[in-house]
């Protein structure tokens, strides 16, 4: 690194940034030289999936009931018997494949047999009408199939992978087909890369906490495939934001560090020409980048690399990915003005699925958080000279946040021209260290008590609320919040935790139709991380 009058030159190509000049040419050259190798390393780290054959525990009767989750409730169970419409229960959620066998009846089948199959993670999904409400997502995410069978006996194996616990089977021409065939068995091939033999012992002793730990582990396990998927039902992608939470939970449970490493290499290797990290990716049929670029997810790349280094001791991978971690500063700091304050960016700022959330303060904090972790990673790797020039930006952004966003009278942070109060603003101001100690506790407590405060709508942001409470020294509050929120899902029958949950609205969906929601979702696996870590530090 060299200094010049009026600017700072860092590794080559320049970016003007609130009064200084950051440059990344050398980082770009290193990234371009390593990209192909990163994808080769990701390929070599692809895990072999583990298989488990499951059979149904029986048939369940599901009826409309306003006391049940989304208006449906299991009202009875019985062993299998022939019927024109029945629902199989496999006893637990699984990610995998479905097959069944048929045997010949008393007379030959003289017409094609047609079955309608609906796979569901919840009773509501197999019983509800997916077309009753519009959705901004493809109808094809709803897991229903029509299967036409020409000959019996035989085995029918559906080629598509599903995420389900329940299978509803409807036979429209049951009366005509009665006596011409019989079901001879139903099977599920559950797949995961999570090895139960490597599961860390659970130090949690409280039964209520053990229940949440088990459900969270189950959520994580069914999302652990050839990469960390966000949801095995929908949309089966690797997302950088989800990855960070999955990795933390994985370090406390299945300890598959190679899967984290594979995902980091995929996201780095699939970066676009400007070398900004890929924030969503697919690995089938071949690895390819998704279509999204999210500012606050990009800020989490360096923290995720740093946490992998802490959990694995794998310095080689951290060194290999260091140029990519450094390079992200150009992108995340671009919307920050000369005074050190985040201004609206012409990119997707996610934070949470709340369309009315003003994200200025939360983005200020998340960018600052990523900047601080990048500096920490540089120090750990012996590259402090490459980030020394950006260290003053931490002070500048912190000062700007306190000057422009801190409401001294109410002792909390506000956001945007409307001075909106949200939990998201407080979360990222605390996690980035803009406030600490009593001020951190004050802003969290005061915001939560503010009438009309915007609360998290997803387990993703709720996870960071729990983390912020813990960082501020409010662990008892964090535990109560965790037990109330994720316990609310468990009380509604969840055996894996959901993509979206509003305790006051069982029909909440970011997409308009709750039947499209993913009910096994990676960003909801937080309890097994927090509860296990807390149990070890009591």
Secondary structure, 3 states (H helix, E strand, C coil): CEEECCEEECCCCEEEECCEEEECHHHHHHHHHHHHHHHHHHHHCCCCCEEEEECCCEEEEEEECCCCHHHEEEEEEECCCCCCEEEEEEEEEEEEEEEEEEEECCCCCCCCEEEEEEEECCHHHHHCCCCCCCCCCCHHHCCEEEEEECCCCEEEECCCCEEEEEEEEECCCHHHHECCEEEEEEEEEEEECCCHHHCCCCCCCCHHHHHHHHHHHHHHHHHECCCECCECCCCCCEEHHHHHHHHHHHHHCCCCHHHHHHHHHHHHHCCCCCCCCCCEEECCCCCEECCCCEHHHHCHHHHHHHHHHHHHCCHHHHHHHHHHHHHHHHHHHCCECCCCCECCCCCECCCCCCCCCCCHHHHHHHHHHHHHHHHHHHHHHCCHHHHCCCHHHHHHHHHHHHHHCEECCCCEECECCCCECEHHHHHHHHHCCCCCHHHHHHHHHHHHCCCCCECCCEHHHHHHHHHHHHHCCCHHHHHHHHHHHHHHHHHCCCCCCCCECECCECCCCCCCCHHHCCCCEHHHCHHHHHHHHHHHCC
